[in-house]
Amino acid sequence: MGKITNGDEIIGLTRAFIYAGTPSVITTLWKVNDQASYELMREFYSNLKNVKKSEALRRAQLKIMKSYPEPFFWAAYGLTGEP
């Protein structure tokens, strides 16, 4: 067995959700800021009413960039599965 490194847990957990039938999963690559995450997710779900998940996430990230320009606050998010 190889050594588990940071990030391997997220890949395994994401894969488990997908194999269990979850259409898609949003994960982060690092621990995120609570307030920025709240704002991004609020925007994501608002966007989700009109566009696909991938586009809803992209638009949410673009909007959050205006308040939090550093990539630390918005670049950690990724969508796996159905767009």
Residue pairs with C-beta under 8 A, 6 or more apart in sequence:
7 29
10 27
10 28
10 29
13 27
14 25
14 27
14 80
17 25
18 24
18 25
18 80
18 81
22 81
23 81
23 82
24 53
24 79
24 80
24 81
24 82
24 83
25 79
25 80
25 81
26 44
26 53
26 57
26 77
26 78
26 79
26 80
27 77
27 78
27 80
28 37
28 76
28 77
28 78
29 75
29 76
29 78
30 72
30 76
32 73
32 76
32 77
33 68
33 72
33 73
36 64
36 67
36 68
36 73
36 74
39 64
39 67
40 60
40 61
40 64
40 74
40 77
41 60
43 59
43 60
43 63
43 64
44 56
44 57
44 60
45 56
47 55
47 56
47 57
47 59
47 60
48 56
51 59
52 83
53 79
53 82
53 83
54 79
54 83
55 83
57 77
57 79
61 74
61 75
61 77
64 73
64 74
65 74
68 74
